[in-house]
């Protein structure tokens, strides 16, 4: 039971980390697009 719980928490942590990385990349893309489109 305890081992299963630990594995679940590890998976959850990895998932959260992945989500934050993806969100960060999207934020960077949005900022770049704004800077490029703002030069017109």
C-alpha positions in Angstrom: 0.0 0.0 0.0 2.7 2.4 1.0 4.8 1.6 -2.0 1.9 2.1 -4.3 1.1 5.5 -2.7 4.8 6.6 -3.2 4.7 5.6 -6.9 1.4 7.5 -7.3 2.9 10.6 -5.7 6.0 10.4 -7.9 3.9 10.1 -11.1 1.8 13.1 -9.9 5.0 15.1 -9.4 6.4 14.3 -12.8 3.0 15.2 -14.4 2.9 18.5 -12.6 6.5 19.2 -13.6 5.7 18.4 -17.3 2.6 20.7 -17.2 4.6 23.6 -15.7 7.3 23.1 -18.4 4.7 23.1 -21.2 3.0 26.2 -19.7 6.4 28.0 -19.5 7.1 27.2 -23.2 3.7 28.5 -24.2 4.2 31.7 -22.3 7.6 32.2 -24.0 6.0 31.6 -27.4 3.2 34.1 -26.6 5.8 36.8 -25.6 7.8 36.2 -28.7 4.7 36.4 -30.9 3.7 39.7 -29.3 7.2 41.2 -29.8 7.3 40.1 -33.4 3.7 41.3 -34.2 4.2 44.6 -32.4 6.9 45.8 -34.8 4.5 46.4 -37.6 
